[in-house]
Amino acid sequence: MWNILARERNGDYCSVRWLLGKFVTGGSCLGFTSNTLISLIFHCFFNKEHMMRTLLLSLILACAATPAWCWQDLGRVSAGGGAKEVPVNRLISRLSITCEVRPVIINTVVMREGGRKTPFTVGKRLAVGEEFILHLGGKHQVTGFRLSDDLKGQYQLKVE
């Protein structure tokens, strides 16, 4: 089943196992180009012995292609004390803050893009398990965040 070949956009051949491996490990949100997926489905669908495999692969890809796969973990931060600097160094559009241990208050988030700073006033108390998603207003090449928080809990940071 895994020896089906798909043509990548640059003309190289690669196995489905490699494609799914790249997908699952987070090489990118989809792990391969739409041309690859189209050629893979075309190859499998028109070859009768591969029809069931195609349906199975399509089902796997449809279930796995959720936005949750695109979130990248920045780490866990303990609230309290001074402001925290969190390095990012990637192109992102949203920041997810999830309270994990004891409540926290997120006062402000300052997005740094090189020398430019963009402050966001949050002023939100998060209970354990509660998530807050900060939309940054488009894609930004963020070098880091500076977070001002309060209380003694811990929260998880993820970016998309």
N, C-alpha and C positions, 0 to 999 in steps of 0.2 A: 504494500500500500504506500510506503514512504518513498518508493523509487520513482514516483511520478516526477517528471521534470517540468519546470516552468521557466519561461523566458523572462529574464529581468530586463528592465528598460535599456540597459547598456548592451544587451545582446548576450550576456553570459547566461549559462544554465546553472540552476541551483535546485536542490531537492526541496520537497514540501517540508520535510523534517527541519531543514535549516531555516526555512521561512517561518515556521511556527516557533522554532526556538528563538529566533530573533524577535518575534512578536511577544512571546511570553516573557522574555527577559527585559523587555522595554527598550529595544533598539530605537524604536520610535513608536508613535501611537498605533500605527498599523503594522510596522515592521517591514512592509514592502509596498511597492507602488500599485496603483489601481490597474496599470497595464499588466503587471504580474498576475494579479488576481483574475483579471479577465482572461488572460491567456491560459491560466491554469484551469479555470472552469470550462473554457472552450475546449481545451484538450481532453478533459475528463468526460464532459457531457457527450461529445460526439464519438467517443470510444465506448461502446456499449458495456464492455467489461468494467469500466470505471464509473458507471452511472451511480451506483450506490455509494461509492467512495466520495463522489462529488457532492451528493446530497448530505452525507455525513460531514464533510469538510465545510460545506456552506453553513450547516447548522452550528458547527463549532465556532466559525468566524462570526456569525451573526450574534451568538450569545456572548462571545468574548470581546466584541468591538464596542465596549461601553466606555463612557468618559472616565470611569474610575481607573482604567489602565493608563491614562495619560498623566495622572497626578504623580508628582515626584516628591519624595520625602526629604525635608530639610532637617528634621531632627526634633527632639523633645527639648522644651525650654522650661525652666523652673521660674515661676513668677516671684516677685518681690525684689527688693534691692533697687539698683539703678536700671537704666535702659539697657536693653540687650541688642547687640549687633549680630545679625545672622547673614552670612554670605550666601549669595544666590548664583550670580554669574551665568545667567541664561535668559532666553527670551520667554516671557510669561505674560499671561493675561489675568490670572486670578491667584489669590492667596487664600488657603483654607486654614483656619485656626480651630482646632478641636480640643476641648478641655478633657483631660484624661484623669487627673488625680486632684481632688478638692477643687472648689470653685476658684475662678480667676476673673480679674477685671482687665480688659484690654482698653487702655486709654487712647493711645495714638499709635499709628504705624507710619513711619517715614520711608518712602521708597527712594532708593538711591540709584541713579543712572549716571555713573561716572561722577561728575561734579554737580549734577543737577539733583535737587531734592524735592520730592512731592509729598507733603503731609496729608494724611487721612485721619480725621477724627472719628474714632470708633465709639468710645464711651459705652462699652457693653460688658455686662457681667455674664459669664458663661458658667452654667452648671456642669457637673460631670456628665460626659457623653454628648454635650451640646456642641454644635459646629457653627461657625460663622465664616461665610465666604465673602471676601473683599474683592469686588470687581475693579480692576485697575483702569478701565476705560480704553481697551485695545491692547495690542501687544507692545511690550516694553522690554528693552535689553537691560534688565535689572542687575546691578552689581551687589546689592544687599538691602536688607531691611533693618531699621532701628525701631524696636518695639518698646513702648512704655506700658508697664502693666502694674498690677497691684494684687494683694492677697498672697497666699502661700501655696497655691496649686501648681500643677504642671499642665502644659498644653503641647500639642503636636502641630507642627507647621508643614504644609504641603503646598506646592505650586503647580499650576497648569499653564 
